[in-house]
């Protein structure tokens, strides 16, 4: 289905809706938050009653995106409210969005719009605007706005640019293409604040953070059989440094800068007793999203992730295993 046709369907549903629920995925990043802010701005211009939901609050460096206002993060609050339209942003499935157990409980059952760019998207919406060739969900939303001739002001442009810069790792990862560069250029012409956006996404590392990175990198292991590098992050690492899990953001992308290896994997213990895995590759012949999907996750061909139960244990030989 052409974007013009899908865009008109989305526009029609929004016009008919009385109360709209916007959903950003759990552990939000600049792409899902940017998409959320853009849609919220549009709905405000239409005087549409809407709720902004995310299972977790934005990290400190991205609170400017949501005007420093907290998002609704209580699932029980959602169940008590009637919605006639739900828009899920930047999520391959409802579990990743953190609402797989919530949406079935909404009454009456609302229409669901799914807007995303992940290769493993399950097309779970009544209306699906999914483009796996786009580098970010905000880039898809940009195309939606252009198709519907919706004005893009400086605030909206900055939010859209934030998603593109985050998901392309400042235009350096293999997903970057001429379309993303052209879109970014148009957003700058619309008033996007490049300095504010790039500083909030790229210049977030403290001295203590880099010390933790140093510990993580000392565990770097190279599997010569498959030519894959890997490392681990334990809960103790974070506790010893009085840090939270977000300090390791970017380690996987950093490992992807290594030359001569096919892929990189980082395993990180989570507070809920699970392990989060992040795959990266620059190899055109490898699709790490397929590996992530086997483990219950998903993502893109060259950047994907998963989450499994277990904990990390160091063996007598010095290697690490999941138990």
C-alpha positions in Angstrom: 0.0 0.0 0.0 1.4 3.4 -1.0 2.2 5.9 1.7 -0.3 8.4 0.3 -3.1 5.9 0.8 -2.0 4.8 4.3 -1.5 8.5 5.3 -5.1 9.3 4.3 -6.4 6.4 6.4 -4.4 7.6 9.4 -5.6 11.1 8.9 -9.2 9.9 8.7 -8.9 7.9 11.9 -7.4 10.8 13.8 -10.2 13.1 12.6 -12.8 10.7 13.8 -11.2 9.9 17.2 -12.3 11.5 20.4 -9.5 10.3 22.7 -6.2 9.0 21.3 -3.5 7.0 23.1 0.1 7.6 21.9 2.5 4.8 22.9 6.3 5.0 22.9 8.2 1.7 23.6 9.7 0.8 27.0 13.2 2.1 27.8 12.5 5.0 25.4 15.1 6.4 23.0 15.3 9.6 20.9 13.5 7.9 18.0 10.3 6.8 19.8 10.2 10.0 21.9 10.8 12.2 18.9 7.9 10.4 17.1 5.7 10.7 20.2 6.4 14.5 20.5 5.7 15.1 16.8 2.3 13.3 17.0 1.4 15.0 20.2 2.2 18.4 18.7 0.0 17.6 15.7 -2.9 16.4 17.9 -2.6 19.6 20.0 -3.0 21.7 16.8 -6.2 19.7 16.1 -7.5 20.1 19.7 -7.5 16.4 20.1 -7.7 14.9 23.5 -4.8 12.5 23.9 -2.6 10.6 26.4 1.2 10.0 26.1 2.2 6.7 27.5 5.6 5.0 28.0 6.3 2.2 30.5 9.5 4.1 31.6 10.2 7.8 31.9 12.7 9.3 29.4 16.4 9.4 30.3 17.6 12.7 31.7 19.4 13.7 28.5 16.1 13.4 26.5 13.6 15.2 28.9 13.9 18.3 26.7 12.1 16.3 23.9 9.0 15.9 26.0 9.1 19.5 27.3 10.4 18.2 30.7 6.9 16.8 31.4 6.5 13.2 32.7 4.7 10.7 30.6 1.9 8.5 31.8 3.6 5.2 32.8 1.0 3.4 34.9 -0.7 0.7 32.9 -3.7 0.6 35.3 -4.4 4.3 34.5 -4.8 3.3 30.8 -7.3 0.5 31.6 -9.6 3.0 33.4 -9.7 5.4 30.3 -11.8 4.9 27.1 -9.8 5.3 23.9 -11.1 5.0 20.3 -7.6 5.1 18.7 -4.2 3.9 19.7 -1.0 4.9 17.9 2.1 2.7 18.6 5.4 4.2 17.6 8.8 2.6 16.8 7.9 -0.8 18.1 8.2 -4.1 16.2 5.5 -5.7 18.4 3.3 -4.9 21.3 5.6 -6.7 23.8 8.4 -4.4 22.9 6.0 -1.4 23.3 5.3 -2.7 26.8 1.5 -2.9 26.2 0.9 -6.5 25.1 -1.0 -7.2 28.3 -2.7 -3.8 28.4 -4.3 -3.3 25.0 -6.6 -6.4 25.2 -8.0 -5.0 28.5 -9.1 -1.7 26.9 -12.8 -1.3 26.6 -14.2 -0.6 24.1 -11.4 -2.0 21.9 -9.8 0.9 19.9 -8.4 0.9 16.4 -4.6 0.5 16.4 -2.2 2.3 14.1 1.3 0.9 13.9 4.1 3.2 12.7 7.6 1.7 12.6 10.8 0.9 10.6 12.1 -2.3 12.2 12.7 -5.2 9.9 11.0 -7.6 12.4 7.8 -5.6 12.7 4.8 -7.9 13.0 2.2 -5.6 11.3 0.0 -5.8 14.4 -2.1 -2.7 13.6 -5.4 -2.2 11.9 -3.4 0.3 9.9 0.3 -0.3 9.4 2.7 2.4 8.2 5.9 0.3 8.2 8.9 1.1 6.1 12.0 -1.0 6.8 14.1 1.1 4.5 13.7 4.2 6.6 16.5 4.8 9.1 14.1 5.9 11.9 10.5 6.1 12.7 10.7 9.9 12.8 11.8 9.8 9.1 8.6 7.9 8.4 6.6 10.5 10.3 8.3 13.2 8.3 7.1 11.5 5.1 3.6 11.3 6.6 3.6 15.0 7.4 4.9 15.9 3.9 2.2 13.7 2.3 -0.6 15.3 4.4 1.0 18.8 4.0 1.2 19.3 7.7 3.4 22.3 8.8 6.7 21.4 10.4 7.9 24.0 12.8 11.3 24.2 14.6 10.1 22.1 17.6 8.8 19.4 15.4 11.8 19.5 13.1 14.2 19.1 16.1 12.2 16.1 17.4 12.3 14.4 14.0 16.0 15.1 13.6 16.7 13.6 17.0 15.3 10.3 15.9 17.4 10.3 12.7 20.6 11.2 14.5 20.0 8.6 17.2 19.2 5.7 15.0 22.0 6.4 12.5 24.5 7.1 15.3 25.1 10.5 13.9 24.9 9.3 10.2 27.7 6.8 10.8 26.0 3.4 10.9 25.4 1.3 7.7 21.7 2.1 7.6 22.5 5.8 6.7 21.4 6.6 3.1 20.8 9.5 0.8 17.2 9.8 2.0 18.1 10.2 5.6 20.7 12.9 4.7 18.2 14.7 2.5 15.5 14.5 5.2 17.9 15.9 7.8 18.8 18.8 5.5 15.1 19.7 5.1 14.6 19.5 8.8 17.5 22.0 9.4 15.9 24.3 6.8 12.7 24.0 8.9 14.5 25.2 12.0 15.8 22.0 13.7 18.4 22.9 16.4 21.3 20.7 15.4 23.4 21.7 18.4 20.8 20.9 21.0 19.9 17.6 19.3 23.4 16.3 18.8 24.6 17.4 22.2 21.8 15.6 24.0 22.4 12.4 22.1 26.2 12.3 21.5 27.7 14.3 24.3 26.4 12.4 27.3 29.4 10.5 28.7 30.9 11.4 32.1 34.3 10.4 33.4 32.7 7.7 35.6 30.8 6.3 32.6 34.1 5.9 30.6 35.6 4.2 33.6 32.8 1.6 33.5 33.4 1.3 29.7 37.0 0.6 30.5 36.0 -2.4 32.7 33.6 -3.7 30.1 36.3 -3.5 27.4 38.8 -5.4 29.5 36.4 -8.4 29.1 36.4 -8.2 25.3 36.5 -11.6 23.9 37.1 -12.7 20.2 35.6 -15.9 18.9 37.9 -16.8 16.1 35.7 -19.6 14.8 32.8 -17.1 13.9 35.0 -14.0 14.0 32.6 -12.3 16.5 33.7 -10.1 19.5 31.7 -10.0 22.7 31.7 -8.6 26.2 29.5 -8.5 29.3 28.1 -6.0 31.8 27.1 -7.3 35.3 24.7 -5.7 37.8 27.8 -5.5 40.1 29.6 -3.3 37.6 26.8 -0.7 37.9 26.4 -1.1 41.7 30.2 -0.7 42.3 30.1 2.6 40.3 26.7 3.8 41.6 25.5 3.9 38.0 22.4 2.7 36.2 22.1 0.6 33.0 21.9 3.6 30.7 25.7 4.4 31.2 26.4 1.5 28.8 24.4 3.0 26.0 26.6 3.1 23.0 29.0 0.4 23.8 27.6 -1.9 21.1 27.9 0.8 18.5 31.5 1.5 19.7 32.4 -2.2 19.2 30.9 -2.0 15.8 33.9 0.3 14.8 36.3 -2.7 15.1 37.8 -3.7 11.8 38.3 -7.3 10.6 35.4 -8.8 12.6 32.0 -9.9 11.4 29.8 -8.9 14.3 29.8 -7.7 17.9 27.6 -8.8 20.9 27.2 -7.2 24.3 25.3 -9.0 27.1 24.1 -6.9 30.0 22.4 -8.1 33.2 19.1 -6.3 34.0 17.5 -5.4 37.3 14.6 -7.8 36.6 16.8 -10.9 36.5 17.1 -10.9 32.7 19.9 -10.4 30.3 19.7 -7.8 27.5 21.7 -8.7 24.3 22.7 -6.2 21.6 24.0 -7.3 18.2 25.8 -5.1 15.7 27.5 -5.7 12.4 28.9 -3.9 9.4 28.9 -7.0 7.2 26.4 -6.8 4.3 26.2 -10.6 4.3 25.0 -10.9 7.9 21.5 -10.2 9.2 21.7 -10.0 13.0 17.9 -9.4 13.3 17.5 -13.1 12.4 19.7 -14.1 15.3 17.8 -11.7 17.6 14.4 -13.1 16.5 15.5 -16.7 17.4 16.1 -15.4 20.9 12.7 -13.6 21.1 13.9 -10.2 20.0 14.2 -8.3 16.8 15.5 -5.1 15.1 17.3 -4.3 11.9 19.6 -6.3 9.7 22.7 -4.6 11.1 21.5 -3.7 14.6 19.3 -5.9 16.7 18.6 -6.9 20.3 16.9 -9.4 22.5 16.1 -10.2 26.2 16.3 -13.6 27.9 16.1 -14.8 31.5 19.3 -15.7 33.3 22.4 -14.2 34.9 26.0 -14.0 33.9 28.6 -16.2 35.6 32.4 -16.2 35.2 33.9 -19.6 34.7 37.2 -20.9 36.1 38.8 -20.4 32.7 37.9 -16.7 32.8 35.1 -16.9 30.2 31.5 -16.0 30.8 28.3 -18.0 30.5 24.6 -17.6 31.0 23.1 -19.6 33.9 
